[in-house]
Amino acid sequence: MISIDFSVGIAVYVALSLAVILIFWIFTAKQKDKDLTLDSRYIWFCSICTYTYINTKEDLISVCPRCGNYNKKSENS
């Protein structure tokens, strides 16, 4: 059997644990670098309070979250 000192065993355990966490962090950080884009059909402008908001439902009429006004999507946007 291999005999090692208790403090060396703890140091090896901590070093291996930190290495696993570092490797996991590096691989998950690559997934966060994806470029996010927003389609213009989801951007709505309220005609009453001029609030700009996002509604991901593809409806022709949307309700403003600020004032509650009904907004209709224009034909050219």
MDTraj code that builds the backbone (N, CA, C; nanometers):
import mdtraj as md
import numpy as np

residues = "MET ILE SER ILE ASP PHE SER VAL GLY ILE ALA VAL TYR VAL ALA LEU SER LEU ALA VAL ILE LEU ILE PHE TRP ILE PHE THR ALA LYS GLN LYS ASP LYS ASP LEU THR LEU ASP SER ARG TYR ILE TRP PHE CYS SER ILE CYS THR TYR THR TYR ILE ASN THR LYS GLU ASP LEU ILE SER VAL CYS PRO ARG CYS GLY ASN TYR ASN LYS LYS SER GLU ASN SER".split()
xyz = np.array([
    [0.0833, -0.1169, 0.0000],
    [0.0000, 0.0000, 0.0000],
    [0.0886, 0.1243, 0.0000],
    [0.0413, 0.2272, -0.0698],
    [0.1159, 0.3526, -0.0759],
    [0.0789, 0.4368, 0.0446],
    [0.1786, 0.4796, 0.1165],
    [0.1522, 0.5643, 0.2333],
    [0.1898, 0.7084, 0.1993],
    [0.0948, 0.7975, 0.2235],
    [0.1210, 0.9404, 0.2029],
    [0.0783, 1.0148, 0.3281],
    [0.1313, 1.1323, 0.3423],
    [0.0987, 1.2162, 0.4563],
    [-0.0436, 1.2708, 0.4392],
    [-0.1123, 1.2950, 0.5495],
    [-0.2500, 1.3431, 0.5462],
    [-0.2604, 1.4773, 0.4746],
    [-0.1693, 1.5691, 0.4982],
    [-0.1747, 1.7014, 0.4357],
    [-0.1499, 1.6923, 0.2843],
    [-0.0673, 1.6000, 0.2414],
    [-0.0444, 1.5804, 0.0990],
    [-0.1704, 1.5232, 0.0337],
    [-0.2363, 1.4319, 0.0994],
    [-0.3603, 1.3750, 0.0477],
    [-0.4690, 1.4812, 0.0325],
    [-0.4820, 1.5682, 0.1305],
    [-0.5794, 1.6778, 0.1233],
    [-0.5431, 1.7731, 0.0104],
    [-0.4168, 1.8051, -0.0048],
    [-0.3729, 1.8957, -0.1116],
    [-0.4012, 1.8358, -0.2495],
    [-0.3772, 1.7069, -0.2667],
    [-0.4046, 1.6411, -0.3939],
    [-0.5553, 1.6399, -0.4207],
    [-0.6348, 1.6111, -0.3185],
    [-0.7800, 1.6102, -0.3329],
    [-0.8325, 1.7488, -0.3722],
    [-0.7854, 1.8525, -0.3073],
    [-0.8291, 1.9887, -0.3388],
    [-0.7830, 2.0286, -0.4787],
    [-0.6616, 1.9939, -0.5165],
    [-0.6100, 2.0287, -0.6488],
    [-0.6900, 1.9592, -0.7587],
    [-0.7226, 1.8336, -0.7412],
    [-0.8023, 1.7615, -0.8404],
    [-0.9450, 1.8174, -0.8487],
    [-1.0015, 1.8514, -0.7362],
    [-1.1358, 1.9096, -0.7356],
    [-1.1373, 2.0429, -0.8093],
    [-1.0379, 2.1271, -0.7839],
    [-1.0299, 2.2564, -0.8530],
    [-1.0053, 2.2386, -1.0027],
    [-0.9288, 2.1384, -1.0403],
    [-0.9038, 2.1126, -1.1820],
    [-1.0322, 2.0705, -1.2524],
    [-1.1127, 1.9876, -1.1878],
    [-1.2398, 1.9449, -1.2474],
    [-1.3335, 2.0642, -1.2618],
    [-1.3409, 2.1482, -1.1609],
    [-1.4266, 2.2679, -1.1680],
    [-1.3781, 2.3619, -1.2774],
    [-1.2487, 2.3800, -1.2907],
    [-1.1927, 2.4676, -1.3940],
    [-1.2240, 2.4151, -1.5334],
    [-1.2096, 2.2871, -1.5544],
    [-1.2385, 2.2275, -1.6857],
    [-1.3876, 2.2410, -1.7178],
    [-1.4733, 2.2154, -1.6197],
    [-1.6172, 2.2310, -1.6401],
    [-1.6516, 2.3758, -1.6736],
    [-1.5901, 2.4712, -1.6060],
    [-1.6148, 2.6136, -1.6294],
    [-1.5707, 2.6552, -1.7697],
    [-1.4586, 2.6051, -1.8156],
    [-1.4079, 2.6398, -1.9495],
    [-1.5029, 2.5883, -2.0569],
    [-1.5518, 2.4660, -2.0436],
    [-1.6402, 2.4103, -2.1455],
    [-1.7786, 2.4753, -2.1445],
    [-1.8266, 2.5159, -2.0293],
    [-1.9571, 2.5818, -2.0254],
    [-1.9475, 2.7276, -2.0666],
    [-1.8325, 2.7904, -2.0532],
    [-1.8165, 2.9299, -2.0937],
    [-1.8239, 2.9433, -2.2451],
    [-1.7844, 2.8423, -2.3191],
    [-1.7919, 2.8467, -2.4647],
    [-1.9365, 2.8510, -2.5126],
    [-2.0266, 2.7900, -2.4392],
    [-2.1673, 2.7900, -2.4775],
    [-2.2303, 2.9268, -2.4566],
    [-2.1803, 3.0059, -2.3638],
    [-2.2364, 3.1376, -2.3354],
    [-2.1921, 3.2425, -2.4366],
    [-2.0937, 3.2131, -2.5193],
    [-2.0427, 3.3088, -2.6164],
    [-2.1271, 3.3159, -2.7434],
    [-2.2367, 3.2445, -2.7478],
    [-2.3204, 3.2468, -2.8666],
    [-2.3816, 3.3854, -2.8834],
    [-2.3889, 3.4284, -3.0070],
    [-2.4417, 3.5598, -3.0386],
    [-2.5943, 3.5575, -3.0334],
    [-2.6515, 3.6479, -2.9567],
    [-2.7960, 3.6557, -2.9449],
    [-2.8487, 3.7637, -3.0383],
    [-2.9515, 3.7304, -3.1146],
    [-3.0135, 3.8272, -3.2035],
    [-3.1631, 3.8285, -3.1773],
    [-3.2255, 3.9391, -3.2133],
    [-3.3685, 3.9542, -3.1941],
    [-3.4321, 3.9928, -3.3259],
    [-3.5318, 3.9186, -3.3649],
    [-3.6017, 3.9454, -3.4890],
    [-3.6896, 4.0691, -3.4723],
    [-3.6982, 4.1503, -3.5766],
    [-3.7728, 4.2761, -3.5670],
    [-3.9233, 4.2538, -3.5538],
    [-3.9731, 4.1363, -3.5864],
    [-4.1178, 4.1136, -3.5740],
    [-4.1606, 4.0973, -3.4290],
    [-4.0660, 4.0810, -3.3363],
    [-4.0990, 4.0684, -3.1944],
    [-4.0874, 4.2013, -3.1197],
    [-4.0402, 4.3061, -3.1838],
    [-4.0263, 4.4363, -3.1201],
    [-4.1528, 4.5170, -3.1467],
    [-4.2148, 4.5630, -3.0403],
    [-4.3398, 4.6376, -3.0503],
    [-4.3194, 4.7773, -2.9921],
    [-4.3919, 4.8752, -3.0468],
    [-4.3886, 5.0127, -2.9990],
    [-4.5304, 5.0532, -2.9611],
    [-4.5466, 5.1007, -2.8402],
    [-4.6786, 5.1433, -2.7952],
    [-4.7088, 5.2808, -2.8540],
    [-4.8292, 5.2972, -2.9099],
    [-4.8668, 5.4245, -2.9714],
    [-4.9133, 5.5262, -2.8685],
    [-4.9415, 5.4855, -2.7471],
    [-4.9884, 5.5779, -2.6436],
    [-4.8722, 5.6260, -2.5551],
    [-4.8019, 5.5335, -2.4934],
    [-4.6958, 5.5721, -2.3983],
    [-4.5562, 5.5656, -2.4592],
    [-4.5441, 5.5322, -2.5852],
    [-4.4180, 5.5216, -2.6610],
    [-4.3188, 5.4239, -2.5971],
    [-4.3692, 5.3247, -2.5299],
    [-4.2856, 5.2219, -2.4679],
    [-4.2482, 5.1176, -2.5727],
    [-4.1236, 5.0777, -2.5749],
    [-4.0766, 4.9723, -2.6643],
    [-4.0670, 4.8435, -2.5827],
    [-4.1303, 4.7388, -2.6309],
    [-4.1303, 4.6131, -2.5578],
    [-4.1192, 4.4955, -2.6543],
    [-4.0939, 4.3790, -2.5973],
    [-4.0757, 4.2576, -2.6761],
    [-4.1917, 4.1641, -2.6477],
    [-4.2519, 4.1136, -2.7542],
    [-4.3590, 4.0152, -2.7442],
    [-4.3259, 3.9043, -2.8425],
    [-4.2929, 3.7871, -2.7926],
    [-4.2481, 3.6786, -2.8795],
    [-4.3623, 3.6026, -2.9445],
    [-4.4850, 3.6346, -2.9085],
    [-4.5993, 3.5727, -2.9762],
    [-4.6173, 3.6411, -3.1107],
    [-4.6477, 3.5649, -3.2110],
    [-4.6646, 3.6212, -3.3451],
    [-4.8099, 3.6611, -3.3674],
    [-4.8581, 3.7521, -3.2845],
    [-4.9946, 3.8025, -3.2946],
    [-4.9971, 3.9297, -3.3779],
    [-5.1159, 3.9626, -3.4279],
    [-5.1325, 4.0891, -3.4993],
    [-5.1592, 4.2030, -3.4028],
    [-5.2123, 4.1719, -3.2849],
    [-5.2416, 4.2723, -3.1830],
    [-5.1717, 4.2303, -3.0548],
    [-5.1109, 4.3286, -2.9886],
    [-5.0388, 4.3027, -2.8654],
    [-5.0804, 4.4052, -2.7597],
    [-5.0706, 4.3681, -2.6335],
    [-5.1051, 4.4569, -2.5234],
    [-4.9760, 4.5113, -2.4630],
    [-4.9702, 4.6436, -2.4494],
    [-4.8525, 4.7076, -2.3894],
    [-4.8441, 4.6701, -2.2416],
    [-4.7272, 4.6244, -2.1949],
    [-4.7153, 4.5867, -2.0538],
    [-4.7145, 4.7067, -1.9596],
    [-4.6875, 4.8253, -2.0098],
    [-4.6826, 4.9436, -1.9243],
    [-4.8201, 5.0070, -1.9059],
    [-4.8906, 5.0367, -2.0157],
    [-5.0161, 5.1108, -2.0044],
    [-5.1397, 5.0271, -2.0359],
    [-5.1231, 4.9077, -2.0925],
    [-5.2359, 4.8220, -2.1225],
    [-5.3042, 4.8521, -2.2547],
    [-5.2480, 4.9402, -2.3342],
    [-5.3042, 4.9751, -2.4649],
    [-5.2864, 4.8599, -2.5631],
    [-5.3852, 4.8440, -2.6511],
    [-5.3745, 4.7442, -2.7580],
    [-5.3021, 4.8071, -2.8750],
    [-5.2022, 4.7388, -2.9266],
    [-5.1231, 4.7880, -3.0393],
    [-5.1335, 4.6897, -3.1557],
    [-5.1462, 4.7450, -3.2748],
    [-5.1535, 4.6635, -3.3952],
    [-5.0211, 4.6744, -3.4694],
    [-4.9726, 4.5622, -3.5169],
    [-4.8471, 4.5613, -3.5912],
    [-4.8718, 4.6204, -3.7298],
    [-4.7864, 4.7147, -3.7693],
    [-4.8028, 4.7757, -3.9006],
    [-4.7622, 4.6774, -4.0090],
    [-4.8070, 4.7015, -4.1290],
    [-4.7829, 4.6101, -4.2419],
    [-4.6370, 4.6041, -4.2831],
    [-4.5626, 4.7149, -4.2733],
    [-4.4258, 4.7196, -4.3238],
    [-4.3217, 4.6840, -4.2184],
    [-4.3594, 4.6460, -4.0983],
    [-4.2586, 4.6115, -3.9980],
    [-4.2656, 4.4683, -3.9555],
])
top = md.Topology()
chain = top.add_chain()
for i, resn in enumerate(residues, 1):
    res = top.add_residue(resn, chain, resSeq=i)
    for name in ("N", "CA", "C"):
        top.add_atom(name, md.element.get_by_symbol(name[0]), res)
traj = md.Trajectory(xyz[None], top)
